[in-house]
Amino acid sequence: MAVSPSRILRSVLREEAFYFFTSIGNYTGQSAASLDEFLQKIKEVNIKSLEFHLYREDFEKWIAQTLGDAKLAEDIKGLRNMKVVGNALRDRLYFLVSRRLKDLKSSLETST
């Protein structure tokens, strides 16, 4: 069953937020409680944090399980399979999330 765009776009409770680490036990002090916030953090957090979470499948798990967006999770899995790192990873991840955010907001506007 498809999850509604409004559910995917909602802000989650702080305990359900995504917390960025650069390695086990090394919290960056950054977190995201919505897809909008997540997009912003992609530009801000240490590149090592993006690499750490991508290759542990943390992004796709949080997006699929917490936000309910299987499509974006699948797109991010594809990015992981391409073994992208560094600024290329930041740019591609930002592109995928911003495109999905735009699509979700657009479908929300057309459904109201």
Backbone torsions as a table, in degrees:
resi	resn	phi	psi	omega
1	MET	NA	136.0	-179.9
2	ALA	-74.0	141.1	178.3
3	VAL	-90.0	139.4	-177.6
4	SER	-67.4	146.2	178.0
5	PRO	-55.4	-37.3	-178.3
6	SER	-65.2	-33.4	177.4
7	ARG	-68.5	-43.1	179.7
8	ILE	-65.2	-37.0	-175.6
9	LEU	-82.9	-8.2	-176.3
10	ARG	-66.1	162.8	171.5
11	SER	-90.0	136.0	179.1
12	VAL	-95.8	167.3	177.0
13	LEU	-63.1	154.1	-179.0
14	ARG	-55.6	-35.6	-179.5
15	GLU	-72.6	-14.2	176.3
16	GLU	-99.4	-3.2	-177.5
17	ALA	-65.2	163.0	175.9
18	PHE	-90.2	125.9	179.4
19	TYR	-107.5	126.2	-176.5
20	PHE	-88.2	128.6	176.9
21	PHE	-124.3	156.9	173.4
22	THR	-98.0	-19.7	174.3
23	SER	-166.2	174.8	-179.8
24	ILE	-55.1	124.0	177.2
25	GLY	82.8	-5.6	179.9
26	ASN	-107.2	83.3	-179.1
27	TYR	-74.2	135.3	-178.5
28	THR	-81.9	-13.8	-175.0
29	GLY	89.6	0.9	-178.7
30	GLN	-109.0	143.7	174.8
31	SER	-148.5	165.0	179.0
32	ALA	-138.0	130.6	-178.5
33	ALA	-110.1	6.5	177.5
34	SER	-155.7	167.7	178.3
35	LEU	-65.1	-36.6	176.2
36	ASP	-59.8	-47.7	179.3
37	GLU	-65.0	-39.2	179.4
38	PHE	-59.9	-43.9	178.9
39	LEU	-59.5	-44.4	179.4
40	GLN	-61.8	-42.7	-177.2
41	LYS	-67.4	-28.7	178.5
42	ILE	-56.3	-36.8	-179.4
43	LYS	-77.7	-21.6	-171.5
44	GLU	-100.2	-37.4	-171.7
45	VAL	-73.6	158.4	176.6
46	ASN	-56.9	136.7	-179.1
47	ILE	-57.3	-32.2	178.7
48	LYS	-62.6	-32.8	178.2
49	SER	-67.4	-42.5	178.7
50	LEU	-62.8	-43.7	179.5
51	GLU	-64.5	-45.4	-179.9
52	PHE	-55.2	-51.9	-176.0
53	HIS	-72.3	-37.3	-179.5
54	LEU	-60.0	-47.8	-174.5
55	TYR	-80.0	-8.3	171.5
56	ARG	-95.4	-1.9	-178.2
57	GLU	69.2	18.7	-177.5
58	ASP	-65.3	-42.3	-178.5
59	PHE	-61.0	-50.9	-176.6
60	GLU	-66.0	-35.0	177.6
61	LYS	-64.9	-46.8	-179.1
62	TRP	-63.6	-44.8	-177.7
63	ILE	-66.3	-41.3	-179.8
64	ALA	-74.6	-48.8	-172.7
65	GLN	-82.2	-41.8	-176.1
66	THR	-87.2	-47.2	-178.8
67	LEU	-87.3	-24.0	178.3
68	GLY	84.1	21.9	-177.5
69	ASP	-105.6	87.9	-178.5
70	ALA	-65.2	-33.4	-177.6
71	LYS	-65.2	-49.9	180.0
72	LEU	-64.3	-38.9	178.3
73	ALA	-59.6	-41.0	179.2
74	GLU	-66.1	-41.0	177.4
75	ASP	-60.9	-41.4	-179.2
76	ILE	-69.9	-35.1	175.3
77	LYS	-59.9	-41.0	177.6
78	GLY	-60.5	-39.1	178.1
79	LEU	-63.8	-42.9	178.5
80	ARG	-62.4	-41.8	-179.5
81	ASN	-64.8	-23.7	177.7
82	MET	-82.1	-5.1	178.0
83	LYS	57.0	43.2	179.4
84	VAL	-77.7	140.2	178.3
85	VAL	-137.5	173.4	174.3
86	GLY	62.8	-150.2	-177.6
87	ASN	-64.4	-28.0	176.3
88	ALA	-61.9	-38.3	177.1
89	LEU	-64.8	-49.1	179.8
90	ARG	-55.7	-48.6	-177.4
91	ASP	-63.9	-45.0	-178.3
92	ARG	-69.8	-39.6	177.8
93	LEU	-63.9	-44.5	178.1
94	TYR	-59.3	-45.0	-179.8
95	PHE	-60.6	-48.7	-178.8
96	LEU	-60.2	-46.5	-176.9
97	VAL	-69.9	-41.4	-178.7
98	SER	-67.4	-37.7	178.2
99	ARG	-64.9	-43.3	-179.9
100	ARG	-65.7	-41.4	178.1
101	LEU	-59.6	-44.7	179.2
102	LYS	-62.0	-44.9	178.7
103	ASP	-62.1	-43.7	-179.5
104	LEU	-64.8	-45.3	179.7
105	LYS	-64.7	-37.6	178.7
106	SER	-65.2	-43.7	179.9
107	SER	-69.8	-27.6	176.2
108	LEU	-67.6	-42.5	180.0
109	GLU	-67.0	-38.4	-178.7
110	THR	-75.2	-21.5	-179.2
111	SER	-88.1	-7.4	-178.7
112	THR	-100.4	NA	NA
